[in-house]
């Protein structure tokens, strides 16, 4: 008994073993789903994108006008909301988000309604499924990203997978509840008149449970929207990536704008699904069969037209091919990825930039889900990732060579110059960044190595939160110790200094490497050569970082730097 209490159950190992087994033995099935799912989602996104934005806004507003009893205020609010999204240059992100929500919701409904029907007809099924639904609803959404990446890699498909699991329970529960609450008298009447089980299902159960079923579908759609930001961590494109980038950069303005975009979409979809649940007697008089045919035919023609354009746009890629660059929402990776992306595009390549969390960036390149990355800090910061994936990636060497540095940083007005000088400053706290980063581990080792830091602790947060804390402390002339690195814009914005590290626990100067997937050189030798020639300095990178921090769009800042440094860029493409 005591041995059992003292020995932890290897639950995590069992789960890892199960996932590994599925990944190994069902890889063909998952690859098939990934290929088909990505093709369907690309088709839908391209079809939506093929419709001129203003035309699509008008069509949605007209649909709202007729759905909501020819009331003008809802179509006007819908149109104004969509115009705001378009004005804030979020339209392409909106199309991706709509694709994610619609596909995820459809899959959840297709699975959830039959499962709810099964639960309503079988007590055994209900007793088995109910605890599973409880786990699905209460498990943090982030957890679903782990198997999603293991099975499907990165992109839209794993985002849909995670969203379906998270949003499925309401449809199942409400379908079960709606059918079970039908009065016993009606059921007995149906059976007494000789109704078959299928007749009862389609003519009694589902019509009377319609209100509950649509309420469940409405909740499923809202839960799918709540997964938009979480799914962006594994490269799912859309409005969520804008929110994630703003959080990581502590950019309140852009975070609010992208959040408003999600709210607008949520309101529109919520109102439309509620309208679909309106009882028949509340709807307008039915239009004639002839008018229905004409309207349906016109809609079909429009859909086919823009679907054709969507197919054409999906296959009309650049002759040079498509390259996927993976990056994390950290300043150095945002800058280098934007620069090299535009250089590749100038050479005729079609480039997709996929934002991921740092460990997932490495995994995506190693698994071939992404072609390259430009943010590998070696030998310290990304040592763990490099050791895990070094045999599955092609190291092209550093584009910034031994100019990157890690260390503990303080404002210059603080009267300390070395880690050994630290005593009781800054409440004995070191403000850190994201867990899992190499500098976080180096800071832990520093706390253990220096006796004067025995009662200090590292406060793990995020890069954006650390930036905000640093700015607040400097504005108030307070003491603060943060984790710092070069290249980073804070050294051009604030008067800061590194603390000397006599024991060398924060490491020596680092390099930032470019990594590609294995086989990329054979598939795209021209692009490989450009990435291999990519070399520049810390000052180049930090100048772009500062422009971005001052409000310039990363793409525009990268473009301006390229124009001002054409000779250096030309040396990459020779």
Secondary structure per residue as TSV (DSSP state, phi and psi in degrees):
chain	resnum	aa	ss	phi	psi
A	1	X	-	360.0	-47.4
A	2	X	H	-69.0	-34.3
A	3	X	H	-62.1	-39.7
A	4	X	H	-62.9	-40.3
A	5	X	H	-70.9	-31.3
A	6	X	H	-85.8	-25.3
A	7	X	S	-96.6	120.4
A	8	X	-	-74.0	141.5
A	9	X	-	-71.5	130.3
A	10	X	-	-76.5	55.7
A	11	X	H	-62.3	-43.9
A	12	X	H	-61.0	-39.6
A	13	X	H	-64.6	-40.3
A	14	X	H	-62.2	-44.0
A	15	X	H	-64.8	-43.1
A	16	X	H	-59.4	-42.3
A	17	X	H	-62.4	-42.8
A	18	X	H	-63.9	-44.3
A	19	X	H	-64.8	-41.9
A	20	X	H	-61.3	-40.7
A	21	X	H	-63.9	-45.0
A	22	X	H	-62.7	-42.8
A	23	X	H	-62.8	-38.0
A	24	X	H	-76.7	-45.1
A	25	X	H	-90.8	-20.4
A	26	X	S	-112.1	18.8
A	27	X	H	-59.8	-38.4
A	28	X	H	-62.9	-41.1
A	29	X	H	-65.9	-44.0
A	30	X	H	-66.2	-37.1
A	31	X	H	-64.5	-39.1
A	32	X	H	-62.5	-47.0
A	33	X	H	-62.0	-39.8
A	34	X	H	-62.0	-45.7
A	35	X	H	-65.8	-49.3
A	36	X	H	-66.0	-45.6
A	37	X	H	-61.3	-43.9
A	38	X	H	-64.5	-38.4
A	39	X	H	-64.0	-43.3
A	40	X	H	-63.7	-43.9
A	41	X	H	-71.3	-37.0
A	42	X	H	-63.0	-41.0
A	43	X	H	-61.6	-46.3
A	44	X	H	-65.2	-44.4
A	45	X	H	-63.9	-44.2
A	46	X	H	-65.0	-36.2
A	47	X	H	-65.1	-46.5
A	48	X	H	-62.7	-40.7
A	49	X	H	-70.2	-25.0
A	50	X	H	-70.8	-24.4
A	51	X	S	-75.0	127.4
A	52	X	-	-53.7	131.7
A	53	X	H	-51.9	-45.9
A	54	X	H	-64.4	-37.0
A	55	X	H	-65.2	-43.8
A	56	X	H	-63.2	-39.8
A	57	X	H	-59.8	-44.9
A	58	X	H	-64.3	-42.7
A	59	X	H	-61.9	-41.7
A	60	X	H	-66.1	-40.5
A	61	X	H	-64.7	-40.1
A	62	X	H	-65.0	-42.8
A	63	X	H	-59.3	-42.2
A	64	X	H	-63.8	-36.0
A	65	X	H	-60.9	-44.4
A	66	X	H	-78.9	-34.7
A	67	X	H	-67.0	-35.5
A	68	X	T	-102.3	45.5
A	69	X	T	58.8	38.4
A	70	X	T	56.8	31.8
A	71	X	-	-88.9	137.5
A	72	X	H	-86.4	-25.7
A	73	X	H	-68.2	-36.2
A	74	X	H	-69.4	-46.3
A	75	X	H	-59.5	-36.8
A	76	X	H	-66.9	-44.6
A	77	X	H	-62.9	-40.6
A	78	X	H	-60.5	-47.6
A	79	X	H	-63.8	-43.6
A	80	X	H	-63.6	-40.5
A	81	X	H	-62.8	-44.1
A	82	X	H	-66.9	-36.1
A	83	X	H	-64.2	-37.2
A	84	X	H	-64.3	-43.3
A	85	X	H	-60.8	-43.5
A	86	X	H	-64.8	-40.8
A	87	X	H	-63.4	-33.2
A	88	X	T	-88.8	13.4
A	89	X	T	59.1	40.8
A	90	X	-	-113.0	12.5
A	91	X	H	-64.3	-45.5
A	92	X	H	-61.6	-40.0
A	93	X	H	-64.2	-37.1
A	94	X	H	-62.3	-42.6
A	95	X	H	-61.3	-41.8
A	96	X	H	-64.7	-40.0
A	97	X	H	-67.3	-40.5
A	98	X	H	-60.6	-42.3
A	99	X	H	-59.5	-46.9
A	100	X	H	-59.2	-48.0
A	101	X	H	-67.9	-45.0
A	102	X	H	-65.5	-49.1
A	103	X	H	-64.2	-44.8
A	104	X	H	-61.7	-44.0
A	105	X	H	-65.9	-41.2
A	106	X	H	-62.4	-44.3
A	107	X	H	-64.0	-42.1
A	108	X	H	-62.8	-38.5
A	109	X	H	-69.5	-43.6
A	110	X	H	-61.3	-36.9
A	111	X	H	-83.2	-41.3
A	112	X	H	-72.4	-41.6
A	113	X	H	-65.4	-51.3
A	114	X	H	-59.7	-37.5
A	115	X	H	-65.6	-39.0
A	116	X	H	-65.0	-37.7
A	117	X	H	-63.8	-43.7
A	118	X	H	-59.6	-42.7
A	119	X	H	-63.1	-36.1
A	120	X	H	-71.1	-23.1
A	121	X	H	-97.5	-14.3
A	122	X	-	-137.0	121.3
A	123	X	H	-66.2	-34.9
A	124	X	H	-63.0	-45.8
A	125	X	H	-61.5	-40.3
A	126	X	H	-65.4	-41.1
A	127	X	H	-67.0	-28.0
A	128	X	H	-82.7	-44.3
A	129	X	H	-76.7	-34.6
A	130	X	H	-56.1	-51.1
A	131	X	H	-63.7	-29.9
A	132	X	H	-65.6	-42.4
A	133	X	H	-64.3	-36.5
A	134	X	H	-60.4	-43.6
A	135	X	H	-65.3	-43.8
A	136	X	H	-61.4	-36.8
A	137	X	H	-79.0	-31.4
A	138	X	H	-96.6	-16.3
A	139	X	S	-66.9	132.1
A	140	X	-	-56.3	138.5
A	141	X	T	-59.9	-29.0
A	142	X	T	-60.7	-31.1
A	143	X	H	-62.8	-34.2
A	144	X	H	-68.9	-16.7
A	145	X	H	-68.6	-28.9
A	146	X	H	-66.6	-55.3
A	147	X	H	-67.2	-28.3
A	148	X	H	-60.6	-45.2
A	149	X	H	-68.5	-39.9
A	150	X	H	-62.2	-39.2
A	151	X	H	-84.6	-41.6
A	152	X	H	-120.7	1.4
A	153	X	-	78.3	-137.1
A	154	X	S	-121.7	163.0
A	155	X	S	118.3	-156.4
A	156	X	H	-73.0	-39.4
A	157	X	H	-61.9	-50.4
A	158	X	H	-62.8	-30.0
A	159	X	H	-63.7	-41.5
A	160	X	H	-65.7	-42.4
A	161	X	H	-56.4	-50.6
A	162	X	H	-65.0	-39.3
A	163	X	H	-66.6	-38.8
A	164	X	H	-63.9	-45.6
A	165	X	H	-61.1	-42.3
A	166	X	H	-71.4	-33.2
A	167	X	H	-101.6	-4.5
A	168	X	H	-67.2	-41.4
A	169	X	H	-52.7	-43.1
A	170	X	H	-58.6	-40.3
A	171	X	H	-64.6	-41.1
A	172	X	H	-65.0	-48.8
A	173	X	H	-63.4	-45.8
A	174	X	H	-71.4	-32.1
A	175	X	H	-65.1	-46.8
A	176	X	H	-59.4	-46.6
A	177	X	H	-64.9	-42.9
A	178	X	H	-62.7	-40.7
A	179	X	H	-73.8	-38.4
A	180	X	H	-68.1	-24.1
A	181	X	T	-88.2	-0.3
A	182	X	S	-64.3	136.2
A	183	X	-	-63.3	144.4
A	184	X	H	-61.9	-33.7
A	185	X	H	-61.0	-42.2
A	186	X	H	-66.3	-39.3
A	187	X	H	-64.8	-44.3
A	188	X	H	-65.2	-37.1
A	189	X	H	-63.6	-41.5
A	190	X	H	-61.9	-43.0
A	191	X	H	-70.1	-35.7
A	192	X	H	-67.5	-27.3
A	193	X	T	-89.4	10.6
A	194	X	T	81.3	21.0
A	195	X	-	-68.6	135.7
A	196	X	-	-77.8	163.4
A	197	X	H	-56.8	-38.5
A	198	X	H	-69.5	-38.6
A	199	X	H	-63.3	-41.4
A	200	X	H	-62.8	-41.5
A	201	X	I	-62.8	-48.9
A	202	X	I	-86.5	-21.5
A	203	X	I	-108.7	-11.5
A	204	X	I	-124.6	-59.9
A	205	X	I	-62.7	-57.5
A	206	X	H	-66.3	-42.9
A	207	X	H	-60.6	-42.1
A	208	X	H	-75.9	-25.3
A	209	X	H	-91.9	4.3
A	210	X	H	-55.2	-43.1
A	211	X	H	-60.2	-45.3
A	212	X	H	-67.9	-39.7
A	213	X	H	-62.3	-44.5
A	214	X	H	-70.1	-30.4
A	215	X	H	-63.8	-40.4
A	216	X	H	-65.2	-40.9
A	217	X	H	-63.2	-40.6
A	218	X	H	-59.9	-44.1
A	219	X	H	-65.5	-36.3
A	220	X	H	-61.9	-43.5
A	221	X	H	-63.2	-41.8
A	222	X	H	-66.7	-38.4
A	223	X	H	-67.5	-35.6
A	224	X	H	-62.4	-41.7
A	225	X	H	-63.8	-34.0
A	226	X	H	-69.8	-17.6
A	227	X	T	-87.6	-5.6
A	228	X	H	-58.1	-46.8
A	229	X	H	-70.1	-43.1
A	230	X	H	-62.4	-43.9
A	231	X	H	-65.4	-23.4
A	232	X	T	-64.7	-19.3
A	233	X	T	-68.3	-18.7
A	234	X	B	-113.0	27.7
A	235	X	T	87.0	12.8
A	236	X	-	-74.6	117.7
A	237	X	-	-72.7	158.7
A	238	X	S	138.4	-167.3
A	239	X	H	-63.4	-27.5
A	240	X	H	-62.4	-32.3
A	241	X	H	-66.1	-34.6
A	242	X	H	-64.9	-41.3
A	243	X	H	-65.0	-45.4
A	244	X	H	-61.3	-43.7
A	245	X	H	-62.5	-40.1
A	246	X	H	-66.4	-39.0
A	247	X	H	-64.0	-45.1
A	248	X	H	-70.9	-22.8
A	249	X	H	-103.7	3.8
A	250	X	T	54.9	42.4
A	251	X	-	-99.0	92.0
A	252	X	H	-62.9	-43.9
A	253	X	H	-60.2	-54.6
A	254	X	H	-65.9	-36.1
A	255	X	H	-60.6	-42.3
A	256	X	H	-66.3	-41.8
A	257	X	H	-62.3	-49.0
A	258	X	H	-65.8	-34.9
A	259	X	H	-62.9	-40.2
A	260	X	H	-62.7	-37.8
A	261	X	H	-59.4	-42.5
A	262	X	H	-66.2	-39.0
A	263	X	H	-62.8	-43.8
A	264	X	H	-59.9	-46.9
A	265	X	H	-62.8	-39.8
A	266	X	H	-63.1	-42.9
A	267	X	H	-63.7	-44.5
A	268	X	H	-61.8	-48.1
A	269	X	H	-68.7	-35.5
A	270	X	H	-63.6	-46.0
A	271	X	H	-67.1	-37.9
A	272	X	H	-67.4	-42.1
A	273	X	H	-69.3	-32.7
A	274	X	H	-65.5	-38.2
A	275	X	H	-65.5	-34.5
A	276	X	H	-66.4	-21.1
A	277	X	T	-92.2	4.6
A	278	X	S	-69.3	134.5
A	279	X	-	-57.9	151.2
A	280	X	G	-59.3	-38.7
A	281	X	G	-66.9	-15.9
A	282	X	G	-90.4	-10.6
A	283	X	S	-79.9	167.5
A	284	X	-	-73.8	166.8
A	285	X	-	-60.1	141.3
A	286	X	-	-67.8	140.0
A	287	X	-	-78.2	162.2
A	288	X	-	-66.6	160.7
A	289	X	H	-61.9	-36.1
A	290	X	H	-64.8	-43.6
A	291	X	H	-65.6	-38.5
A	292	X	H	-60.4	-41.8
A	293	X	H	-63.6	-42.4
A	294	X	H	-65.4	-47.0
A	295	X	H	-63.3	-44.8
A	296	X	H	-62.1	-40.7
A	297	X	H	-64.3	-40.9
A	298	X	H	-64.2	-43.0
A	299	X	H	-62.7	-41.0
A	300	X	H	-62.8	-41.1
A	301	X	H	-62.4	-44.7
A	302	X	H	-62.9	-43.9
A	303	X	H	-63.0	-46.0
A	304	X	H	-62.2	-40.5
A	305	X	H	-60.7	-52.3
A	306	X	H	-75.1	-25.9
A	307	X	H	-66.3	-38.9
A	308	X	H	-61.7	-42.9
A	309	X	H	-63.2	-39.2
A	310	X	H	-62.8	-42.5
A	311	X	H	-62.5	-43.9
A	312	X	H	-61.6	-43.2
A	313	X	H	-68.3	-29.4
A	314	X	H	-73.8	-25.5
A	315	X	H	-102.4	-10.5
A	316	X	-	-89.7	60.2
A	317	X	-	-87.6	168.0
A	318	X	-	-60.2	146.5
A	319	X	T	-61.5	-28.1
A	320	X	T	-75.9	-18.8
A	321	X	-	108.1	174.7
A	322	X	E	-110.9	134.6
A	323	X	E	-120.9	134.0
A	324	X	E	-107.1	119.4
A	325	X	E	-105.0	124.2
A	326	X	E	-97.0	142.0
A	327	X	E	-155.2	158.1
A	328	X	-	-99.6	157.7
A	329	X	S	-79.4	59.7
A	330	X	S	-119.2	146.8
A	331	X	H	-53.9	-45.5
A	332	X	H	-64.3	-37.6
A	333	X	H	-75.4	-36.2
A	334	X	H	-60.3	-44.9
A	335	X	H	-67.0	-54.5
A	336	X	H	-64.5	-36.6
A	337	X	H	-68.6	-41.1
A	338	X	H	-64.5	-40.3
A	339	X	H	-65.5	-53.6
A	340	X	H	-68.3	-28.9
A	341	X	H	-62.5	-46.2
A	342	X	H	-69.1	-33.7
A	343	X	H	-64.2	-43.8
A	344	X	H	-64.6	-39.7
A	345	X	H	-64.7	-35.7
A	346	X	H	-61.6	-27.2
A	347	X	T	-90.8	7.8
A	348	X	T	98.1	7.1
A	349	X	-	-89.7	149.4
A	350	X	E	-95.0	119.4
A	351	X	E	-114.2	128.3
A	352	X	E	-107.1	126.4
A	353	X	E	-101.3	122.3
A	354	X	E	-115.1	118.4
A	355	X	E	-87.1	127.1
A	356	X	B	-138.9	170.1
A	357	X	-	-75.7	155.6
A	358	X	H	-55.3	-51.7
A	359	X	H	-60.3	-33.4
A	360	X	H	-72.4	-30.5
A	361	X	H	-58.1	-49.8
A	362	X	H	-61.0	-45.2
A	363	X	H	-63.9	-38.1
A	364	X	H	-64.2	-42.3
A	365	X	H	-69.0	-42.2
A	366	X	H	-63.8	-35.5
A	367	X	T	-87.7	-3.8
A	368	X	T	83.7	5.7
A	369	X	S	-70.7	-27.3
A	370	X	S	-125.3	153.6
A	371	X	S	-86.8	-34.6
A	372	X	E	-159.3	164.0
A	373	X	E	-144.4	154.9
A	374	X	E	-124.6	20.6
A	375	X	E	-125.7	35.3
A	376	X	E	-88.1	106.2
A	377	X	E	-86.5	117.2
A	378	X	E	-135.2	148.0
A	379	X	T	-99.8	4.5
A	380	X	T	-106.4	-58.9
A	381	X	T	-57.1	-46.4
A	382	X	T	-108.0	31.1
A	383	X	H	-59.9	-43.1
A	384	X	H	-62.4	-44.4
A	385	X	H	-66.9	-38.8
A	386	X	H	-65.2	-42.7
A	387	X	H	-62.7	-34.3
A	388	X	H	-75.4	-37.8
A	389	X	H	-116.8	8.2
A	390	X	G	-61.2	-26.6
A	391	X	G	-85.0	-5.1
A	392	X	G	-115.0	6.4
A	393	X	E	-131.9	160.6
A	394	X	E	-107.7	113.3
A	395	X	E	-85.5	112.7
A	396	X	E	-86.7	1.3
A	397	X	E	90.8	-179.8
A	398	X	E	-81.5	141.5
A	399	X	E	-96.9	-17.2
A	400	X	E	-126.5	113.3
A	401	X	E	-102.1	112.3
A	402	X	E	53.2	32.3
A	403	X	E	-112.4	-7.9
A	404	X	E	-85.5	143.2
A	405	X	E	-141.7	144.1
A	406	X	E	-117.2	150.6
A	407	X	E	175.6	176.9
A	408	X	E	-89.7	133.8
A	409	X	E	-124.2	142.1
A	410	X	E	-136.1	158.2
A	411	X	E	-62.2	148.8
A	412	X	T	-64.0	-21.9
A	413	X	T	-75.5	-10.2
A	414	X	S	-77.5	138.9
A	415	X	S	-89.0	55.6
A	416	X	-	-139.7	143.8
A	417	X	-	-126.4	-11.4
A	418	X	B	-139.6	155.4
A	419	X	G	-59.6	-31.2
A	420	X	G	-69.7	-15.7
A	421	X	G	-83.5	-12.2
A	422	X	-	-68.8	136.5
A	423	X	S	-132.8	-84.2
A	424	X	S	-124.2	23.5
A	425	X	G	-70.2	156.8
A	426	X	G	51.7	36.1
A	427	X	G	58.2	25.9
A	428	X	G	57.5	40.5
A	429	X	E	-127.7	141.8
A	430	X	E	-112.9	119.8
A	431	X	E	-82.0	117.4
A	432	X	-	-105.9	-170.1
A	433	X	-	-116.5	-146.9
A	434	X	-	-67.9	140.7
A	435	X	T	-62.8	142.6
A	436	X	T	99.4	-17.8
A	437	X	-	-71.0	146.5
A	438	X	H	-60.7	-35.4
A	439	X	H	-67.7	-27.9
A	440	X	H	-67.0	-43.7
A	441	X	H	-64.9	-40.2
A	442	X	H	-62.8	-36.4
A	443	X	H	-66.8	-39.2
A	444	X	H	-60.3	-42.7
A	445	X	H	-65.2	-34.4
A	446	X	H	-66.4	-41.2
A	447	X	H	-61.9	-33.7
A	448	X	H	-79.2	-30.3
A	449	X	H	-80.2	-29.6
A	450	X	-	-100.7	118.6
A	451	X	G	-59.1	-33.7
A	452	X	G	-70.3	-9.0
A	453	X	G	-106.1	17.2
A	454	X	T	-62.6	-30.3
A	455	X	T	-106.5	17.6
A	456	X	-	-91.5	160.9
A	457	X	E	-140.9	152.6
A	458	X	E	-95.1	127.9
A	459	X	E	-96.5	103.8
A	460	X	-	-80.6	129.9
A	461	X	-	-140.5	-111.3
A	462	X	-	-151.2	166.0
A	463	X	H	-60.6	-43.7
A	464	X	H	-63.9	-41.8
A	465	X	H	-65.4	-38.8
A	466	X	H	-63.3	-42.3
A	467	X	H	-59.7	-42.9
A	468	X	H	-64.9	-41.3
A	469	X	H	-63.9	-40.5
A	470	X	H	-63.7	-45.5
A	471	X	H	-62.8	-41.8
A	472	X	H	-64.2	-42.7
A	473	X	H	-65.4	-42.3
A	474	X	H	-66.8	-40.2
A	475	X	H	-63.3	-32.8
A	476	X	T	-96.0	3.2
A	477	X	T	57.8	36.5
A	478	X	-	-92.7	164.3
A	479	X	-	-82.0	141.3
A	480	X	-	-158.1	143.8
A	481	X	E	-123.3	123.9
A	482	X	E	-127.2	164.2
A	483	X	E	-84.1	127.8
A	484	X	E	-129.3	161.4
A	485	X	E	-156.8	153.7
A	486	X	E	-114.5	137.6
A	487	X	S	-83.0	139.4
A	488	X	-	-161.4	141.2
A	489	X	T	-67.8	-19.7
A	490	X	H	-62.5	-24.9
A	491	X	H	-77.0	-18.0
A	492	X	H	-93.5	-20.5
A	493	X	H	-88.8	-41.1
A	494	X	S	-118.0	160.2
A	495	X	-	-89.0	97.4
A	496	X	E	-123.0	166.1
A	497	X	E	-147.5	147.0
A	498	X	E	-79.9	143.2
A	499	X	-	-84.3	135.3
A	500	X	B	-57.6	145.0
A	501	X	-	-125.6	80.2
A	502	X	T	-58.1	-33.8
A	503	X	T	-85.1	-9.6
A	504	X	-	67.9	24.3
A	505	X	T	-73.6	-22.1
A	506	X	T	-85.7	-1.4
A	507	X	-	89.8	168.4
A	508	X	S	-93.1	-172.4
A	509	X	-	-60.0	141.1
A	510	X	E	-113.2	168.5
A	511	X	E	-120.0	154.3
A	512	X	E	-109.9	117.2
A	513	X	E	-101.2	157.4
A	514	X	E	-101.2	131.7
A	515	X	E	-122.3	141.9
A	516	X	E	-125.1	164.5
A	517	X	E	-71.8	157.1
A	518	X	T	-66.3	136.2
A	519	X	T	92.7	-7.4
A	520	X	H	-66.0	-34.3
A	521	X	H	-62.4	-39.1
A	522	X	H	-73.7	-36.3
A	523	X	H	-74.4	-42.0
A	524	X	-	-138.0	74.9
A	525	X	H	-61.4	-34.5
A	526	X	H	-65.1	-46.7
A	527	X	H	-66.4	-37.5
A	528	X	H	-61.1	-41.7
A	529	X	H	-63.7	-40.1
A	530	X	H	-63.5	-45.4
A	531	X	H	-64.7	-35.1
A	532	X	H	-69.3	-33.2
A	533	X	H	-83.7	-8.3
A	534	X	-	-66.1	109.1
A	535	X	-	-144.0	136.3
A	536	X	-	-158.1	-169.1
A	537	X	-	-116.3	165.0
A	538	X	H	-59.0	-41.1
A	539	X	H	-61.0	-36.9
A	540	X	H	-60.4	-48.8
A	541	X	H	-65.7	-43.4
A	542	X	H	-68.9	-29.6
A	543	X	H	-65.9	-37.9
A	544	X	H	-71.0	-40.1
A	545	X	H	-56.6	-44.3
A	546	X	H	-66.7	-37.8
A	547	X	H	-60.8	-41.8
A	548	X	H	-66.1	-42.7
A	549	X	H	-64.0	-29.4
A	550	X	T	-81.4	2.8
A	551	X	T	113.9	-3.2
A	552	X	-	-79.2	141.6
A	553	X	-	-63.4	137.8
A	554	X	H	-53.8	-39.0
A	555	X	H	-65.5	-42.3
A	556	X	H	-68.1	-40.5
A	557	X	H	-63.1	-41.9
A	558	X	H	-65.6	-40.7
A	559	X	H	-63.4	-42.5
A	560	X	H	-63.4	-40.8
A	561	X	H	-64.9	-40.8
A	562	X	H	-60.8	-43.2
A	563	X	H	-63.5	-36.0
A	564	X	H	-82.5	-13.1
A	565	X	T	-129.7	47.2
A	566	X	H	-62.3	-35.9
A	567	X	H	-61.8	-43.6
A	568	X	H	-65.5	-42.1
A	569	X	H	-65.2	-39.6
A	570	X	H	-62.0	-30.2
A	571	X	H	-68.9	-22.6
A	572	X	H	-75.2	-31.5
A	573	X	H	-99.5	4.3
A	574	X	-	-64.8	360.0
